[in-house]
Amino acid sequence: MSELQSIVENLLKEKGKTKRDLAKMLKVKENSINRTLKNPNIKLSKLSIIAVFLEVEIIDLLPKKNSLREPDEEYQRINPFDVTNQLTINNLSEALNRNSKTIENLTQIIAVNYSDKMG
């Protein structure tokens, strides 16, 4: 069982909700919900839906490192397939896409305003 799956199952129990309801929210079959939760490359959009469904923040779904022990080799290595790293990469990618579109829109607005003033 993955840490995400364990966290989600505990929250489902705590909130009195079922995997069936979660599967409906995620638009997946009930029998594939465990596979979805075990996926180390789960999409941010799915984590967001799970967080909304469980009435928690996305960060509450991420595994928490035990701060009382020394970080082991697993935590010292950067794993590109780790959910936390993937979230960071996805967030940066989304921000870059939004900024590119914003810059493109602003450029068009400036061009229209400039041509209106000149024409």
C-alpha angles and dihedrals in degrees: 000000000000122000090245091052091050092048092048093047091051091049092047090054092045092050095042093240130133137230087238090061091045090050090054091051091050091044093234131124115270092239091057097051092095091052089050092052093046093053107112089203097053110160122252089235090060092046088051092053091048091050092050091046091051093040093236137113119266089245088062088064095055122093113262119226115231102246093195094072133058113265109261126221091272091063094042094056120075106233111196090204094055112118092232093052091044090053090052092049091046092047092050091047092050091047091051091049092049092047092048091052091046092051090047091050093047091049090053092048092049091048092051093046092046093050090047091053094045096042 
